[in-house]
């Protein structure tokens, strides 16, 4: 199976030679980490079977958030923490998409632009939901930034998981949203557009943007996501730790091109396309976020400052339910590359060769080329 590290191993050298001096540090680090992930470069452990005496090397993962082989264990731990924080209510899924005229400015000013986009999308949802014509209370919003399409093209948009109800201004009552309806999408699109314009004007007054971007209609989709804890966890597992492309979607590699698999949106059918190696590198790296940038943020009732209020609301909603649903047993969360075992602890128990014996730790493997901090 072709892996992203194989693609980087073939094309990264020429790409770095051509564009290295102009590349952001986060792009260079992503290339180095993905090439070193689960190799002797990062070190690991040597295990030996007590039955067949076969030796198994378990190398460390790079933990880069753009690597498709990492984060399964981190994802499971994160989901377990979120499980205790979710509210027993229905949810909505809102998607806010940036128009073409604004994308180049966001790409060139990622830290300020992406932060303003997340804040504007969540702020507009909260403000509109407080209107008594719709919800009449402060909702919880979890916003996730994505910047890619199935073919790795630049397409910045924000996914928002929103509680189907909010807490009243005095904090004493829960105001449920209407079934199947949250807020009007056109009104939300206009409000997001206005808030983003104001935020960019404050943070980056030097940006020159085409006036048409603030006049044309923006695209916002709002759908009912379902009720209960499992609906939320399904959303989180699907969106929060997703990377631009996973290893199973890489179906071909030769000396000049990379062949990827993607789902056509209109027909919902899987197709393939061939991309020149240098163009694939460019498309992938444009989705690597700046160092330290948080692509998952909490607003409204889920803001860290409102934890005590959210806990009271959670208890009230649980008491109002006649019978609490049985929590789903935590199972294996599929790794980004489709392998359930990838990203877990480096302590395998059963020998993968004989399937009988148990692996015994022999020694630690020190990194060959320690990475700089």
Residue pairs with C-beta under 8 A, 6 or more apart in sequence:
1 247
1 248
1 250
2 247
2 250
2 251
2 252
2 253
2 258
3 68
3 69
3 247
3 250
3 337
4 34
4 67
4 68
4 69
4 245
4 247
4 250
4 284
5 34
5 35
5 37
5 69
6 250
6 253
7 250
7 253
7 258
7 277
7 280
7 281
8 31
8 34
8 35
8 281
9 35
10 253
10 255
10 277
11 258
11 277
11 278
11 280
11 281
12 31
12 35
12 281
14 277
14 278
15 277
15 278
15 281
15 282
16 23
16 28
16 31
18 278
20 28
23 285
24 288
24 290
25 291
26 288
26 289
26 290
26 291
27 285
27 288
29 64
29 291
30 64
30 66
30 67
30 285
30 288
31 285
32 371
33 62
33 63
33 64
33 66
33 67
33 371
34 62
34 64
34 66
34 67
35 41
36 42
36 62
36 369
36 371
37 61
37 62
37 64
37 67
37 69
37 70
38 59
38 60
38 61
38 62
38 69
39 59
40 57
40 59
40 365
40 368
41 367
41 368
41 369
42 59
42 60
42 61
42 62
42 367
42 371
43 59
43 60
43 364
43 365
43 366
43 367
43 368
44 57
44 58
44 59
44 60
44 346
44 364
44 365
45 57
45 58
45 346
45 347
45 361
45 362
45 363
45 364
45 365
46 55
46 56
46 57
46 58
46 361
46 362
46 363
46 364
46 365
47 55
47 56
47 57
47 58
47 348
47 359
47 360
47 361
47 362
48 54
48 55
48 56
48 359
48 360
48 362
49 55
49 56
49 351
49 353
49 354
49 357
49 358
49 359
49 360
50 357
50 358
50 359
50 360
51 351
51 354
51 356
51 357
51 358
52 351
52 353
52 354
52 356
52 357
54 351
54 353
54 354
55 362
56 348
56 351
56 352
56 353
56 359
57 365
58 346
58 347
58 348
59 346
59 365
60 346
60 367
61 67
61 69
61 70
61 343
62 70
63 70
63 71
63 74
64 70
65 71
65 241
65 243
65 289
66 243
66 244
66 284
66 287
66 288
66 289
67 243
68 243
68 245
68 246
68 247
68 336
68 337
69 247
69 335
69 336
69 337
69 342
69 343
70 336
70 342
70 343
71 241
71 335
71 336
71 343
72 333
72 334
72 335
72 336
72 340
72 341
72 342
72 343
72 344
73 343
73 344
73 345
74 241
74 343
75 237
75 240
75 241
75 333
75 343
76 330
76 332
76 333
78 236
78 240
78 241
79 233
79 236
79 237
79 330
79 333
80 330
82 232
82 233
82 236
83 229
83 233
83 327
83 330
85 302
85 310
85 314
86 229
86 232
86 233
86 314
87 140
87 163
87 301
87 310
87 313
87 314
87 317
88 228
88 229
88 314
88 317
88 318
88 321
88 324
88 325
89 163
89 164
89 165
89 176
89 227
89 317
90 163
90 164
90 165
90 177
90 179
90 224
90 225
90 226
90 227
90 231
91 161
91 162
91 163
91 164
91 224
91 225
91 226
91 227
91 231
91 232
91 235
92 161
92 162
92 163
92 164
92 177
92 182
92 222
92 223
92 224
92 225
93 159
93 160
93 161
93 162
93 222
93 223
93 224
93 225
93 235
94 121
94 125
94 159
94 160
94 162
94 182
94 188
94 220
94 221
94 222
95 157
95 158
95 159
95 160
95 220
95 221
95 222
96 117
96 121
96 157
96 158
96 160
96 188
96 189
96 192
96 218
96 219
96 220
97 155
97 156
97 157
97 218
97 219
97 220
98 106
98 117
98 156
98 157
98 218
99 213
99 216
99 218
99 219
101 209
101 210
101 212
101 213
101 216
102 209
102 213
103 154
103 155
103 156
105 113
105 207
105 209
106 113
106 114
106 117
106 156
107 154
107 156
107 286
109 204
109 207
110 289
110 290
110 293
111 290
111 293
112 200
112 203
112 204
113 200
113 204
114 145
114 156
114 289
114 293
114 295
115 203
115 293
116 196
116 199
116 200
116 203
117 145
117 156
117 158
117 196
118 143
118 145
118 158
118 297
119 195
119 199
119 297
119 299
120 192
120 195
120 196
120 199
121 143
121 158
121 160
121 192
122 141
122 143
122 160
122 297
122 299
122 300
123 195
123 299
124 188
124 191
124 192
124 195
125 139
125 141
125 160
125 162
125 183
125 188
125 299
125 300
126 138
126 139
126 141
126 299
126 300
127 191
128 134
128 183
128 187
128 188
128 191
129 135
129 137
129 138
129 139
129 162
129 166
129 177
129 182
129 183
130 136
130 137
130 138
130 166
130 169
131 183
134 177
134 178
134 182
134 183
134 184
135 165
135 166
135 175
135 176
135 177
135 182
135 183
136 166
136 168
136 175
137 165
137 166
137 167
137 168
137 169
137 173
137 174
137 175
138 166
138 167
138 169
138 300
138 301
139 162
139 163
139 165
139 166
139 300
139 301
140 162
140 163
140 166
140 298
140 299
140 300
140 301
140 302
140 310
141 160
141 161
141 162
141 163
141 298
141 299
141 300
141 301
141 302
142 160
142 161
142 236
142 296
142 297
142 298
142 299
142 302
143 158
143 159
143 160
143 296
143 297
143 298
143 299
144 158
144 159
144 160
144 161
144 239
144 240
144 295
144 296
145 156
145 157
145 158
145 289
145 295
145 296
146 155
146 156
146 157
146 158
146 159
146 239
146 242
147 154
147 155
147 156
147 157
147 244
147 286
147 287
148 154
148 155
148 244
148 245
148 287
149 155
150 262
150 263
150 264
150 265
151 260
151 262
151 273
151 275
151 283
152 244
152 245
152 260
152 275
152 280
152 283
152 284
152 287
153 283
154 283
154 286
154 287
159 239
161 225
161 232
161 235
161 236
162 182
163 301
164 176
164 177
164 182
164 224
164 227
165 174
165 175
165 176
165 177
166 174
166 175
166 177
166 300
166 301
167 173
167 174
167 175
167 301
167 309
167 313
168 174
168 175
171 309
171 312
174 313
174 316
174 317
174 320
180 224
182 222
182 224
183 222
185 220
185 221
185 222
186 217
186 220
188 220
188 222
189 217
189 218
189 219
189 220
190 218
192 218
192 220
193 214
193 218
197 214
200 207
200 209
225 231
225 232
225 235
228 325
229 325
229 327
229 328
230 328
233 328
237 333
237 334
240 296
241 336
242 336
243 336
244 284
244 287
245 260
245 284
246 336
246 337
246 338
247 336
247 337
247 338
248 261
248 337
248 338
249 260
249 261
249 262
250 258
250 259
250 260
250 261
251 259
251 260
251 261
251 272
252 258
252 259
252 272
252 274
253 259
256 276
256 277
257 274
257 275
257 276
257 277
257 280
258 274
258 275
258 276
258 277
258 280
259 272
259 273
259 274
259 275
260 272
260 273
260 275
260 280
261 270
261 271
261 272
262 270
262 271
262 272
262 273
263 269
263 270
263 271
264 270
264 271
275 283
289 295
298 304
300 306
301 309
301 310
301 313
302 310
318 324
332 340
333 340
334 340
335 341
335 342
335 343
336 342
347 359
347 361
348 359
349 358
349 359
350 356
350 357
350 358
350 359
351 357
351 358
351 359
